[in-house]
């Protein structure tokens, strides 16, 4: 499994946790920042892979 796939799995988990926090009326700022960081990392990895082709 590639690192990008691991990051995507982590991203899905974070989004599910965010959903739970929203439903519970909790603050999601910290998890939002983690989601943004992972999405940016995934984007950079895919861009690099596409440029290498």
PDB file with one MODEL, atoms N, CA, C and O in Angstrom:
MODEL        1
ATOM      1  N   UNK A   1       0.846  -1.174   0.000  1.00  0.00           N
ATOM      2  CA  UNK A   1       0.000   0.000   0.000  1.00  0.00           C
ATOM      3  C   UNK A   1       0.895   1.243   0.000  1.00  0.00           C
ATOM      4  O   UNK A   1       1.881   1.301   0.735  1.00  0.00           O
ATOM      5  N   UNK A   2       0.558   2.210  -0.805  1.00  0.00           N
ATOM      6  CA  UNK A   2       1.385   3.402  -0.909  1.00  0.00           C
ATOM      7  C   UNK A   2       1.087   4.376   0.219  1.00  0.00           C
ATOM      8  O   UNK A   2       0.063   4.291   0.895  1.00  0.00           O
ATOM      9  N   UNK A   3       1.997   5.283   0.393  1.00  0.00           N
ATOM     10  CA  UNK A   3       1.845   6.305   1.420  1.00  0.00           C
ATOM     11  C   UNK A   3       0.610   7.156   1.144  1.00  0.00           C
ATOM     12  O   UNK A   3      -0.088   7.550   2.079  1.00  0.00           O
ATOM     13  N   UNK A   4       0.331   7.444  -0.119  1.00  0.00           N
ATOM     14  CA  UNK A   4      -0.850   8.232  -0.473  1.00  0.00           C
ATOM     15  C   UNK A   4      -2.127   7.498  -0.074  1.00  0.00           C
ATOM     16  O   UNK A   4      -3.083   8.122   0.388  1.00  0.00           O
ATOM     17  N   UNK A   5      -2.147   6.191  -0.248  1.00  0.00           N
ATOM     18  CA  UNK A   5      -3.324   5.410   0.147  1.00  0.00           C
ATOM     19  C   UNK A   5      -3.513   5.442   1.661  1.00  0.00           C
ATOM     20  O   UNK A   5      -4.638   5.528   2.152  1.00  0.00           O
ATOM     21  N   UNK A   6      -2.408   5.373   2.390  1.00  0.00           N
ATOM     22  CA  UNK A   6      -2.484   5.467   3.854  1.00  0.00           C
ATOM     23  C   UNK A   6      -3.029   6.825   4.273  1.00  0.00           C
ATOM     24  O   UNK A   6      -3.852   6.922   5.184  1.00  0.00           O
ATOM     25  N   UNK A   7      -2.561   7.869   3.601  1.00  0.00           N
ATOM     26  CA  UNK A   7      -3.044   9.214   3.912  1.00  0.00           C
ATOM     27  C   UNK A   7      -4.533   9.352   3.601  1.00  0.00           C
ATOM     28  O   UNK A   7      -5.272  10.001   4.342  1.00  0.00           O
ATOM     29  N   UNK A   8      -4.965   8.740   2.506  1.00  0.00           N
ATOM     30  CA  UNK A   8      -6.383   8.805   2.150  1.00  0.00           C
ATOM     31  C   UNK A   8      -7.241   8.091   3.190  1.00  0.00           C
ATOM     32  O   UNK A   8      -8.329   8.557   3.529  1.00  0.00           O
ATOM     33  N   UNK A   9      -6.750   6.962   3.695  1.00  0.00           N
ATOM     34  CA  UNK A   9      -7.485   6.253   4.750  1.00  0.00           C
ATOM     35  C   UNK A   9      -7.560   7.097   6.016  1.00  0.00           C
ATOM     36  O   UNK A   9      -8.603   7.165   6.667  1.00  0.00           O
ATOM     37  N   UNK A  10      -6.449   7.737   6.359  1.00  0.00           N
ATOM     38  CA  UNK A  10      -6.433   8.607   7.536  1.00  0.00           C
ATOM     39  C   UNK A  10      -7.402   9.777   7.347  1.00  0.00           C
ATOM     40  O   UNK A  10      -8.093  10.184   8.282  1.00  0.00           O
ATOM     41  N   UNK A  11      -7.440  10.305   6.132  1.00  0.00           N
ATOM     42  CA  UNK A  11      -8.340  11.411   5.815  1.00  0.00           C
ATOM     43  C   UNK A  11      -9.796  11.008   6.002  1.00  0.00           C
ATOM     44  O   UNK A  11     -10.586  11.765   6.567  1.00  0.00           O
ATOM     45  N   UNK A  12     -10.148   9.834   5.534  1.00  0.00           N
ATOM     46  CA  UNK A  12     -11.521   9.338   5.702  1.00  0.00           C
ATOM     47  C   UNK A  12     -11.860   9.227   7.187  1.00  0.00           C
ATOM     48  O   UNK A  12     -12.944   9.624   7.615  1.00  0.00           O
ATOM     49  N   UNK A  13     -10.931   8.687   7.965  1.00  0.00           N
ATOM     50  CA  UNK A  13     -11.150   8.568   9.400  1.00  0.00           C
ATOM     51  C   UNK A  13     -11.354   9.918  10.069  1.00  0.00           C
ATOM     52  O   UNK A  13     -12.214  10.068  10.937  1.00  0.00           O
ATOM     53  N   UNK A  14     -10.555  10.900   9.659  1.00  0.00           N
ATOM     54  CA  UNK A  14     -10.688  12.238  10.231  1.00  0.00           C
ATOM     55  C   UNK A  14     -12.020  12.876   9.860  1.00  0.00           C
ATOM     56  O   UNK A  14     -12.641  13.559  10.674  1.00  0.00           O
ATOM     57  N   UNK A  15     -12.448  12.650   8.632  1.00  0.00           N
ATOM     58  CA  UNK A  15     -13.732  13.221   8.206  1.00  0.00           C
ATOM     59  C   UNK A  15     -14.893  12.590   8.969  1.00  0.00           C
ATOM     60  O   UNK A  15     -15.865  13.270   9.295  1.00  0.00           O
ATOM     61  N   UNK A  16     -14.795  11.301   9.251  1.00  0.00           N
ATOM     62  CA  UNK A  16     -15.829  10.652  10.060  1.00  0.00           C
ATOM     63  C   UNK A  16     -15.824  11.198  11.485  1.00  0.00           C
ATOM     64  O   UNK A  16     -16.880  11.436  12.071  1.00  0.00           O
ATOM     65  N   UNK A  17     -14.629  11.395  12.034  1.00  0.00           N
ATOM     66  CA  UNK A  17     -14.526  11.964  13.381  1.00  0.00           C
ATOM     67  C   UNK A  17     -15.092  13.379  13.399  1.00  0.00           C
ATOM     68  O   UNK A  17     -15.769  13.770  14.349  1.00  0.00           O
ATOM     69  N   UNK A  18     -14.812  14.149  12.344  1.00  0.00           N
ATOM     70  CA  UNK A  18     -15.342  15.514  12.258  1.00  0.00           C
ATOM     71  C   UNK A  18     -16.866  15.486  12.257  1.00  0.00           C
ATOM     72  O   UNK A  18     -17.511  16.304  12.913  1.00  0.00           O
ATOM     73  N   UNK A  19     -17.424  14.554  11.528  1.00  0.00           N
ATOM     74  CA  UNK A  19     -18.888  14.430  11.469  1.00  0.00           C
ATOM     75  C   UNK A  19     -19.456  14.179  12.859  1.00  0.00           C
ATOM     76  O   UNK A  19     -20.460  14.772  13.253  1.00  0.00           O
ATOM     77  N   UNK A  20     -18.793  13.286  13.596  1.00  0.00           N
ATOM     78  CA  UNK A  20     -19.232  12.993  14.963  1.00  0.00           C
ATOM     79  C   UNK A  20     -19.147  14.237  15.849  1.00  0.00           C
ATOM     80  O   UNK A  20     -20.045  14.501  16.649  1.00  0.00           O
ATOM     81  N   UNK A  21     -18.065  14.993  15.698  1.00  0.00           N
ATOM     82  CA  UNK A  21     -17.900  16.210  16.497  1.00  0.00           C
ATOM     83  C   UNK A  21     -18.979  17.242  16.170  1.00  0.00           C
ATOM     84  O   UNK A  21     -19.515  17.897  17.064  1.00  0.00           O
ATOM     85  N   UNK A  22     -19.287  17.377  14.889  1.00  0.00           N
ATOM     86  CA  UNK A  22     -20.326  18.323  14.475  1.00  0.00           C
ATOM     87  C   UNK A  22     -21.665  17.913  15.062  1.00  0.00           C
ATOM     88  O   UNK A  22     -22.398  18.749  15.590  1.00  0.00           O
ATOM     89  N   UNK A  23     -21.985  16.635  14.972  1.00  0.00           N
ATOM     90  CA  UNK A  23     -23.253  16.152  15.514  1.00  0.00           C
ATOM     91  C   UNK A  23     -23.329  16.347  17.030  1.00  0.00           C
ATOM     92  O   UNK A  23     -24.414  16.527  17.583  1.00  0.00           O
ATOM     93  N   UNK A  24     -22.182  16.310  17.691  1.00  0.00           N
ATOM     94  CA  UNK A  24     -22.142  16.500  19.142  1.00  0.00           C
ATOM     95  C   UNK A  24     -22.041  17.978  19.523  1.00  0.00           C
ATOM     96  O   UNK A  24     -22.036  18.323  20.705  1.00  0.00           O
ATOM     97  N   UNK A  25     -21.960  18.848  18.510  1.00  0.00           N
ATOM     98  CA  UNK A  25     -21.871  20.280  18.773  1.00  0.00           C
ATOM     99  C   UNK A  25     -20.510  20.721  19.276  1.00  0.00           C
ATOM    100  O   UNK A  25     -20.402  21.728  19.977  1.00  0.00           O
ATOM    101  N   UNK A  26     -19.470  19.978  18.926  1.00  0.00           N
ATOM    102  CA  UNK A  26     -18.114  20.283  19.395  1.00  0.00           C
ATOM    103  C   UNK A  26     -17.359  21.107  18.358  1.00  0.00           C
ATOM    104  O   UNK A  26     -17.766  21.209  17.201  1.00  0.00           O
ATOM    105  N   UNK A  27     -16.251  21.690  18.801  1.00  0.00           N
ATOM    106  CA  UNK A  27     -15.380  22.489  17.946  1.00  0.00           C
ATOM    107  C   UNK A  27     -14.572  21.562  17.028  1.00  0.00           C
ATOM    108  O   UNK A  27     -14.049  20.539  17.470  1.00  0.00           O
ATOM    109  N   UNK A  28     -14.478  21.932  15.753  1.00  0.00           N
ATOM    110  CA  UNK A  28     -13.762  21.100  14.780  1.00  0.00           C
ATOM    111  C   UNK A  28     -12.515  21.783  14.216  1.00  0.00           C
ATOM    112  O   UNK A  28     -11.950  21.304  13.233  1.00  0.00           O
ATOM    113  N   UNK A  29     -12.078  22.886  14.815  1.00  0.00           N
ATOM    114  CA  UNK A  29     -10.943  23.633  14.265  1.00  0.00           C
ATOM    115  C   UNK A  29      -9.681  22.786  14.146  1.00  0.00           C
ATOM    116  O   UNK A  29      -9.004  22.828  13.119  1.00  0.00           O
ATOM    117  N   UNK A  30      -9.357  22.024  15.176  1.00  0.00           N
ATOM    118  CA  UNK A  30      -8.136  21.213  15.169  1.00  0.00           C
ATOM    119  C   UNK A  30      -8.197  20.146  14.087  1.00  0.00           C
ATOM    120  O   UNK A  30      -7.234  19.953  13.344  1.00  0.00           O
ATOM    121  N   UNK A  31      -9.305  19.466  13.998  1.00  0.00           N
ATOM    122  CA  UNK A  31      -9.443  18.397  13.001  1.00  0.00           C
ATOM    123  C   UNK A  31      -9.503  18.983  11.589  1.00  0.00           C
ATOM    124  O   UNK A  31      -9.024  18.361  10.640  1.00  0.00           O
ATOM    125  N   UNK A  32     -10.085  20.174  11.445  1.00  0.00           N
ATOM    126  CA  UNK A  32     -10.111  20.840  10.140  1.00  0.00           C
ATOM    127  C   UNK A  32      -8.695  21.116   9.647  1.00  0.00           C
ATOM    128  O   UNK A  32      -8.398  20.928   8.467  1.00  0.00           O
ATOM    129  N   UNK A  33      -7.822  21.561  10.548  1.00  0.00           N
ATOM    130  CA  UNK A  33      -6.440  21.848  10.180  1.00  0.00           C
ATOM    131  C   UNK A  33      -5.717  20.563   9.764  1.00  0.00           C
ATOM    132  O   UNK A  33      -4.973  20.568   8.784  1.00  0.00           O
ATOM    133  N   UNK A  34      -5.923  19.480  10.487  1.00  0.00           N
ATOM    134  CA  UNK A  34      -5.308  18.195  10.119  1.00  0.00           C
ATOM    135  C   UNK A  34      -5.798  17.744   8.748  1.00  0.00           C
ATOM    136  O   UNK A  34      -5.012  17.259   7.934  1.00  0.00           O
ATOM    137  N   UNK A  35      -7.095  17.904   8.491  1.00  0.00           N
ATOM    138  CA  UNK A  35      -7.674  17.518   7.201  1.00  0.00           C
ATOM    139  C   UNK A  35      -7.037  18.330   6.083  1.00  0.00           C
ATOM    140  O   UNK A  35      -6.673  17.776   5.046  1.00  0.00           O
ATOM    141  N   UNK A  36      -6.897  19.639   6.283  1.00  0.00           N
ATOM    142  CA  UNK A  36      -6.277  20.494   5.259  1.00  0.00           C
ATOM    143  C   UNK A  36      -4.840  20.062   4.983  1.00  0.00           C
ATOM    144  O   UNK A  36      -4.416  20.010   3.828  1.00  0.00           O
ATOM    145  N   UNK A  37      -4.092  19.753   6.043  1.00  0.00           N
ATOM    146  CA  UNK A  37      -2.696  19.342   5.868  1.00  0.00           C
ATOM    147  C   UNK A  37      -2.600  18.043   5.071  1.00  0.00           C
ATOM    148  O   UNK A  37      -1.778  17.928   4.162  1.00  0.00           O
ATOM    149  N   UNK A  38      -3.426  17.081   5.407  1.00  0.00           N
ATOM    150  CA  UNK A  38      -3.389  15.792   4.709  1.00  0.00           C
ATOM    151  C   UNK A  38      -3.830  15.956   3.262  1.00  0.00           C
ATOM    152  O   UNK A  38      -3.221  15.375   2.363  1.00  0.00           O
ATOM    153  N   UNK A  39      -4.887  16.744   3.019  1.00  0.00           N
ATOM    154  CA  UNK A  39      -5.341  16.972   1.647  1.00  0.00           C
ATOM    155  C   UNK A  39      -4.243  17.626   0.820  1.00  0.00           C
ATOM    156  O   UNK A  39      -4.056  17.271  -0.344  1.00  0.00           O
ATOM    157  N   UNK A  40      -3.513  18.577   1.402  1.00  0.00           N
ATOM    158  CA  UNK A  40      -2.427  19.242   0.691  1.00  0.00           C
ATOM    159  C   UNK A  40      -1.304  18.255   0.389  1.00  0.00           C
ATOM    160  O   UNK A  40      -0.750  18.268  -0.711  1.00  0.00           O
ATOM    161  N   UNK A  41      -0.967  17.411   1.341  1.00  0.00           N
ATOM    162  CA  UNK A  41       0.083  16.412   1.138  1.00  0.00           C
ATOM    163  C   UNK A  41      -0.299  15.441   0.030  1.00  0.00           C
ATOM    164  O   UNK A  41       0.525  15.121  -0.826  1.00  0.00           O
ATOM    165  N   UNK A  42      -1.537  14.974   0.041  1.00  0.00           N
ATOM    166  CA  UNK A  42      -2.013  14.057  -1.002  1.00  0.00           C
ATOM    167  C   UNK A  42      -1.958  14.741  -2.361  1.00  0.00           C
ATOM    168  O   UNK A  42      -1.509  14.147  -3.341  1.00  0.00           O
ATOM    169  N   UNK A  43      -2.410  15.976  -2.421  1.00  0.00           N
ATOM    170  CA  UNK A  43      -2.402  16.729  -3.679  1.00  0.00           C
ATOM    171  C   UNK A  43      -0.979  16.843  -4.219  1.00  0.00           C
ATOM    172  O   UNK A  43      -0.741  16.633  -5.408  1.00  0.00           O
ATOM    173  N   UNK A  44      -0.035  17.176  -3.340  1.00  0.00           N
ATOM    174  CA  UNK A  44       1.360  17.305  -3.763  1.00  0.00           C
ATOM    175  C   UNK A  44       1.916  15.976  -4.255  1.00  0.00           C
ATOM    176  O   UNK A  44       2.658  15.947  -5.237  1.00  0.00           O
ATOM    177  N   UNK A  45       1.571  14.873  -3.587  1.00  0.00           N
ATOM    178  CA  UNK A  45       2.065  13.555  -4.006  1.00  0.00           C
ATOM    179  C   UNK A  45       1.536  13.179  -5.387  1.00  0.00           C
ATOM    180  O   UNK A  45       2.287  12.689  -6.230  1.00  0.00           O
ATOM    181  N   UNK A  46       0.231  13.409  -5.619  1.00  0.00           N
ATOM    182  CA  UNK A  46      -0.344  13.077  -6.915  1.00  0.00           C
ATOM    183  C   UNK A  46       0.204  13.977  -8.017  1.00  0.00           C
ATOM    184  O   UNK A  46       0.426  13.515  -9.136  1.00  0.00           O
ATOM    185  N   UNK A  47       0.425  15.250  -7.718  1.00  0.00           N
ATOM    186  CA  UNK A  47       1.008  16.149  -8.711  1.00  0.00           C
ATOM    187  C   UNK A  47       2.418  15.699  -9.070  1.00  0.00           C
ATOM    188  O   UNK A  47       2.801  15.719 -10.239  1.00  0.00           O
ATOM    189  N   UNK A  48       3.195  15.288  -8.055  1.00  0.00           N
ATOM    190  CA  UNK A  48       4.555  14.822  -8.304  1.00  0.00           C
ATOM    191  C   UNK A  48       4.538  13.551  -9.147  1.00  0.00           C
ATOM    192  O   UNK A  48       5.328  13.414 -10.080  1.00  0.00           O
ATOM    193  N   UNK A  49       3.635  12.618  -8.820  1.00  0.00           N
ATOM    194  CA  UNK A  49       3.534  11.376  -9.591  1.00  0.00           C
ATOM    195  C   UNK A  49       3.161  11.664 -11.040  1.00  0.00           C
ATOM    196  O   UNK A  49       3.705  11.041 -11.951  1.00  0.00           O
ATOM    197  N   UNK A  50       2.245  12.594 -11.264  1.00  0.00           N
ATOM    198  CA  UNK A  50       1.828  12.927 -12.622  1.00  0.00           C
ATOM    199  C   UNK A  50       2.934  13.629 -13.385  1.00  0.00           C
ATOM    200  O   UNK A  50       3.057  13.446 -14.596  1.00  0.00           O
ATOM    201  N   UNK A  51       3.739  14.426 -12.706  1.00  0.00           N
ATOM    202  CA  UNK A  51       4.845  15.105 -13.364  1.00  0.00           C
ATOM    203  C   UNK A  51       5.961  14.131 -13.713  1.00  0.00           C
ATOM    204  O   UNK A  51       6.706  14.354 -14.667  1.00  0.00           O
ATOM    205  N   UNK A  52       6.080  13.054 -12.949  1.00  0.00           N
ATOM    206  CA  UNK A  52       7.115  12.059 -13.208  1.00  0.00           C
ATOM    207  C   UNK A  52       6.782  11.166 -14.401  1.00  0.00           C
ATOM    208  O   UNK A  52       7.665  10.493 -14.933  1.00  0.00           O
ATOM    209  N   UNK A  53       5.522  11.153 -14.825  1.00  0.00           N
ATOM    210  CA  UNK A  53       5.128  10.274 -15.935  1.00  0.00           C
ATOM    211  C   UNK A  53       5.586  10.779 -17.253  1.00  0.00           C
ATOM    212  O   UNK A  53       5.329  10.148 -18.278  1.00  0.00           O
TER     213      UNK A  53
ENDMDL
END
